Amino acid sequence: MRIWKRAHKRIPSHFKKRNQKNIGYHIDLKSVSIDKYKEVLKSANLIPSRMILKENTSNNLDIIKSHNIEDVEVLQKTLRDKNKLQELSKKFGISVRFLEVLRVAINGHLQKPNRIKDFSCIDEAIVLGLEKLGLKNTMKLYGEVLTKEKRNELSNIT
């Protein structure tokens, strides 16, 4: 392992730009239409607490779609605020419980990033090197290890 001070001088400029969105870490909800998600829900094996999503699914999602919500990303953003679910329920004519469970189901498709330091199999010196680069969790690391070239570049500076 290289000494951090030497490697620090050779940090590529793109490592310093950490506000970039990591495309590919999560499912692209924008690419999932309401119609496609309707089919996903119909064919899904749901746990008992989510079975409400099997009740009147087509009709409920058609109503949501009729309010100019064309994809799951827009739906997720619409359902994000728990306090507005009552208002949306009245607007859509769909039960609050259905909307709550739908929000939870959609968010369940988006895995929360894991902290790199929580992986006991990664040497502490490597964890510290990654953290100094701003790579503190799996989502931030994901974009930097997609290709062999990026992995080699990262290994050279950590």
C-alpha positions as CSV (number, residue, x, y, z in Angstrom):
1,M,0.0,0.0,0.0
2,R,1.3,3.4,-0.9
3,I,1.9,6.0,1.7
4,W,-1.1,8.3,1.6
5,K,0.8,11.6,1.4
6,R,2.5,10.5,-1.9
7,A,-0.7,9.3,-3.4
8,H,-2.6,12.4,-2.4
9,K,-0.6,14.5,-4.8
10,R,-1.8,12.4,-7.7
11,I,-5.6,12.5,-7.1
12,P,-7.3,12.9,-10.4
13,S,-9.6,15.9,-10.6
14,H,-12.8,13.8,-11.0
15,F,-12.3,12.4,-7.5
16,K,-12.6,16.0,-6.2
17,K,-16.1,16.4,-7.8
18,R,-18.2,14.3,-5.4
19,N,-21.6,15.9,-6.2
20,Q,-22.0,13.8,-9.3
21,K,-25.0,11.5,-9.3
22,N,-24.0,7.8,-9.4
23,I,-26.0,6.5,-12.3
24,G,-26.6,2.8,-12.0
25,Y,-26.4,2.3,-8.3
26,H,-30.2,2.4,-8.0
27,I,-32.9,1.3,-10.4
28,D,-33.7,4.2,-12.8
29,L,-37.2,4.8,-11.6
30,K,-37.8,7.3,-14.4
31,S,-37.5,4.5,-16.9
32,V,-40.3,2.5,-15.2
33,S,-43.7,3.6,-16.4
34,I,-46.8,3.5,-14.3
35,D,-48.1,0.7,-16.6
36,K,-45.0,-1.3,-16.2
37,Y,-45.0,-0.9,-12.5
38,K,-48.6,-2.0,-12.5
39,E,-47.5,-5.3,-14.0
40,V,-44.6,-5.6,-11.5
41,L,-47.1,-5.2,-8.6
42,K,-49.6,-7.7,-10.1
43,S,-46.9,-10.4,-10.5
44,A,-45.0,-9.7,-7.2
45,N,-45.0,-12.0,-4.3
46,L,-45.8,-9.5,-1.5
47,I,-45.5,-9.9,2.2
48,P,-48.8,-9.7,4.1
49,S,-48.4,-6.1,5.1
50,R,-48.1,-5.1,1.4
51,M,-51.0,-7.2,0.1
52,I,-53.1,-4.0,-0.1
53,L,-51.2,-3.3,-3.3
54,K,-52.9,-6.3,-4.9
55,E,-56.3,-4.8,-4.3
56,N,-57.6,-2.7,-7.1
57,T,-54.1,-2.1,-8.4
58,S,-55.0,-1.4,-12.0
59,N,-57.7,1.1,-11.1
60,N,-55.6,2.9,-8.5
61,L,-52.6,3.2,-10.7
62,D,-54.8,4.4,-13.7
63,I,-56.1,7.1,-11.4
64,I,-52.6,8.1,-10.4
65,K,-51.6,8.1,-14.1
66,S,-54.5,10.3,-15.0
67,H,-53.0,13.0,-12.8
68,N,-50.0,13.3,-15.1
69,I,-47.8,11.0,-13.1
70,E,-46.3,8.9,-15.9
71,D,-43.4,7.2,-14.2
72,V,-42.3,5.7,-10.9
73,E,-39.8,8.5,-10.2
74,V,-42.5,11.2,-10.3
75,L,-44.8,8.9,-8.3
76,Q,-42.1,8.5,-5.6
77,K,-41.5,12.3,-5.4
78,T,-45.3,12.8,-5.2
79,L,-45.6,10.3,-2.3
80,R,-42.4,11.5,-0.5
81,D,-44.1,13.8,2.0
82,K,-46.0,11.7,4.6
83,N,-48.0,14.7,5.6
84,K,-49.4,15.2,2.2
85,L,-50.7,11.7,1.8
86,Q,-54.1,12.6,3.3
87,E,-54.4,15.4,0.7
88,L,-53.4,13.1,-2.1
89,S,-55.8,10.5,-0.9
90,K,-58.7,12.9,-1.3
91,K,-57.4,14.2,-4.6
92,F,-56.9,10.7,-6.1
93,G,-59.8,9.0,-4.3
94,I,-57.4,6.3,-3.1
95,S,-57.0,5.2,0.5
96,V,-54.1,6.7,2.5
97,R,-53.1,3.1,3.5
98,F,-52.6,2.2,-0.2
99,L,-50.5,5.3,-0.9
100,E,-48.4,4.7,2.3
101,V,-47.7,1.1,1.3
102,L,-47.0,2.1,-2.3
103,R,-44.5,4.7,-1.1
104,V,-42.8,2.1,1.1
105,A,-42.7,-0.5,-1.8
106,I,-41.2,2.0,-4.2
107,N,-38.6,3.2,-1.7
108,G,-37.8,-0.5,-1.1
109,H,-36.3,-0.7,-4.7
110,L,-33.7,1.9,-3.7
111,Q,-31.1,0.2,-1.5
112,K,-29.5,2.5,1.1
113,P,-25.7,2.8,0.7
114,N,-23.5,0.9,3.2
115,R,-20.6,2.6,4.9
116,I,-17.3,1.3,3.6
117,K,-15.9,1.2,7.2
118,D,-18.6,-1.3,8.1
119,F,-17.0,-4.0,5.9
120,S,-14.8,-5.9,8.2
121,C,-13.0,-7.6,5.3
122,I,-11.5,-4.2,4.1
123,D,-8.3,-3.2,5.7
124,E,-8.6,0.0,7.8
125,A,-5.8,1.7,5.9
126,I,-7.7,1.2,2.7
127,V,-10.9,2.5,4.3
128,L,-9.1,5.7,5.5
129,G,-7.7,6.2,2.0
130,L,-11.1,5.9,0.4
131,E,-12.6,8.2,3.0
132,K,-10.0,10.9,2.2
133,L,-11.2,10.7,-1.4
134,G,-14.7,11.2,-0.2
135,L,-15.7,7.6,-0.9
136,K,-17.4,6.8,2.4
137,N,-20.2,4.5,1.2
138,T,-21.0,2.0,-1.5
139,M,-23.0,4.5,-3.6
140,K,-20.0,6.9,-3.8
141,L,-17.6,4.0,-4.5
142,Y,-19.8,2.4,-7.2
143,G,-19.1,4.9,-9.9
144,E,-15.4,4.7,-9.3
145,V,-15.1,0.9,-9.7
146,L,-17.3,0.2,-12.7
147,T,-14.5,-0.3,-15.2
148,K,-11.1,-2.0,-14.9
149,E,-9.4,1.3,-15.7
150,K,-11.2,3.1,-12.9
151,R,-10.4,0.3,-10.5
152,N,-6.8,0.4,-11.5
153,E,-6.7,4.2,-11.1
154,L,-8.3,4.0,-7.7
155,S,-5.9,1.2,-6.5
156,N,-3.0,3.4,-7.6
157,I,-4.0,6.3,-5.4
158,T,-5.2,4.4,-2.3
